[in-house]
Amino acid sequence: MKFLSMKQEICVGCGKCEDTCSKLFFRSKDRKKSSIRIINNFNTFQAIKCTQCGECINMCPGMAIYRDKDDVVRIRKSRCIGCLGCVGFCSYNAMYYVEGENFPYKCTACGMCVKKCPEKALEIIESVTARI
């Protein structure tokens, strides 16, 4: 399984990861549309991102959320009924929605933000057990 991990002690909060993510999925530089969100918590930066835990899978009434062959949790937009229950259900606040859209978004550990991080604070971890 792969997931996005962050080294908090290295992050400077530049936001390039957020910009990269929003440009990739929405073709606009809008951090509100990013699947990774960096927050400043008393001068320590933390990432809100999907841990690929999969807790949202069984709660989806449309059966739109599933694990792919790489164990990444994904959303089938064609099956999503737009209830957004997963957004409120996610204990990591990693599921979100964009106003005007009828389905949720989340990190899929694509790694594009990792490539754009100038401090190398982000990485894609491949593991069978650990989810950070």
N, C-alpha and C positions, 0 to 999 in steps of 0.2 A: 504494500500500500504506500502511496506517496501523499505527502501533505506539506504545506508551507510552514516553515519554522522561522522564528525571528530571534536574533541575539540583541536583546534590549540594551545591553551595555555599549553596543556599537552604533545603534540607530541615532541619527541626529535630527530626525523629524522633517526631512527635506520635502517629503511628499511625492517624490518621483515615482514611487511604487503605485500610489493612488492615481496619479496622472496617467501612467502607463496602462493601468487596468481600465480606467474609464475610456481612454482613447481606443483601446482594443475592442471593447464590447459595445460601446455607444458612439464611437467616432467623435467624441467631444472630450475636452479637458475639463471635467467636472468631478471633483473628488466625492461629491455626494452619490455618484454613480459607480464608485469603485467597490470591488468585492473585498478589498483589504482597506481597512480604515485605521489610520494611525492617530492615537490620542496621546495628549501630553498629560501625564499623571504626576504632578509635582516634579517637573523637569526630568522625568523618566518616560521615554516613549514606549507605548505598548501597541501591539497590533491586534485589531479585532479581525478575525479570519476564521474560516471553517477549519475545524480539526479533523473532518471526515469521520466523525464518530458514528454517524448514521442513525442517531436517535430520531431524526425527523422521518425516516423512511416509513415506519409502521403507523405514524399518525396521519399520513397523507390520505384523505378520503378518495382522491382521484387516482391513487397509485402512480403518481407522476414522478416520485422521487425513488431513485434506485442506485445500486452500486454497479459501476461498469467493470469491465474485465481487469482493470488495474486497481480495483477497490476504491475508486474515487466516487464520492456521492454526487450524483447529477440529477438534473430536473428535466423531464420531458415536457416541453412547453405544450405539445399537442394533447397531453393528458391532463394538464393542470386545469383545475376548475376555478382557480382564482380566489379561493377562500382565504389565502394568506395565513392560514393557521400555523404553518411552519415558521413564519416570521416571528410570531409571538411565542412559539414553542421552543425555539432554539435557545438553549441555555448559555450559549456563547455569544448571542446577538449577532451571529455571522450571516444569518439569512436576512435579506432586506428586500424592499421593493422600491421601484422608481415610480414616482407619481405619473399617472397616465398609462402605465403598463398594467397588465392583468395577471402577471405571474411574478414569482420571486426570483432573486438572483443570489448566488453564493460563489465563493472561490472554488475553482476546479483544479487548483495546483498546476496551472499551465506553465508557470515558471517565468513568464515574461517580466514580472516585477523583479524577480531575482536578477535577471540580466541587466536591468536598468538601475539597480541600487548602487550608488557610487561608493557606499561604505561597506558593501558586502555583508550587510546585516541580515539579509534574507537568504534562505536556502530551501531547496526542496529535499525533504528527508524521505528515504525509502525504508520502511520498517514493517514488520508484521505485528508489532504490539504497541509501540510508543506513539502517543498522539499528544503533541505539545501545542 
